[in-house]
C-alpha cells in the first residue's frame, strides 16, 4: 500500500511539472511569426531595387547603340539620294518650253538639266542671303542673285514664259554696287541728255535734214543669253533661319512662290539654278555651282559614318562602365 501511494504521488508531480515548462502556442504565434514574415519581404524589396538599378545602368548603352544603328540606315539613304541626283544630272538637257507646256509636276523633274534662252530682267533681281563661301581659304559672305529670265520678242527659240534663274553667288560689294546703280538709273534718265542732231549743228550735211535723222530712239540693247540650269525647288529652312520679309526686300532662303510673286510672275513659275558649263573669265561673278556642289547636302555619307563611330564608341564605353559597376567586388583579406 505504501509503495502504491508513493507511485501515485510521483505521477501527479510529473503531470503538474510538464505543462509548466511548455511555451503557450499563442505566444509562439505572437512573438515568432513576425520575425519570419517581415524579414523576407524586406530582403525581396532590396533585391528588386538592386536589380532595377543595375538594369538602368545599361539603358544609356542601349540608346547610344540604337542611335549608331540609325545613322547606318541614314548613311545608306543618303548614298542612294546622291546616286539618284548624279544619274539625273547625267541626262541630256530638256527644253524649257517643253517643261512649261507639259502638265507634269516640276517636283518630279528636280535635278534635271534644262536649256533655255531669254533676256535677264536685271531690275527685278532678288538677293538671297547672306551665304558664306570659301575663296582661296578665306570665308566671305555674299548672296545668291535670282533674276527673272523673260522671253525674247520675235524669237521662236526663246522661252515663251518667264522663269526664275539662280545665277550664282556674288559678294556683298557686288550686290551693293548693283543696287546703287539701279537707284541712280532713274536720276540719270531724268537728266536732259538729248542726242538729236539739230539742223544748226549738222553743218556737215548739205541736203535737207530728214525726220529719221532727227529722231534717235533710245531702246535698250536686248542681248539674248542661253542658260543651262538644273530644276530645283524651294529650300527648307531650319528653325534658326529668320522668315523672309518681301516688303523690306530681305530674303534669307529660297521660297519659289514668294519670289515669283515679288517679281510679278505666276506662283508656279519654273525655278532653276544655273551651272557653270560656260564660264566667262571676263565676268567672275556670279559664281555658279558645279555638279559636285549641286548634289551636296548638309550631311554627307562621311558625316553619317563619323556619327556611327561616335555613337558606337560611346555605347561601348558606358556599357563597360555599367558592367564594372554591377560586377561583384572581391573582398580584401
Secondary structure, DSSP 4 states (H G I P E B T S, - for coil): -HHHHHHHHHHHHHHHHHHHHSPPHHHHHHHHHHHHHHHHHHHHHHHHHHHHHHHHHTHHHHHHHHHHHHHHHHHHHHHHHHHHHHHHHTSPPEEHHHHHHS-S-GGGGTT-EEEEEEEE-GGG-EEEEEEEEEETTEEEEEEEEEEEEEPPTT-TTS-SS-EEEEEEEEEHHHHHHHHHHHHHHHHHHHS-------TTT-TT--SPPPHHHH----PPP---EEEEEEE-------TTSPPPBGGGTBBSS--HHHHHHHTT--TT--EEEEB-SS--TT---SB-B-HHHHH--SS-HHHHHHHHHHHHHHHHHHHHHHHHHHSPPPPP-
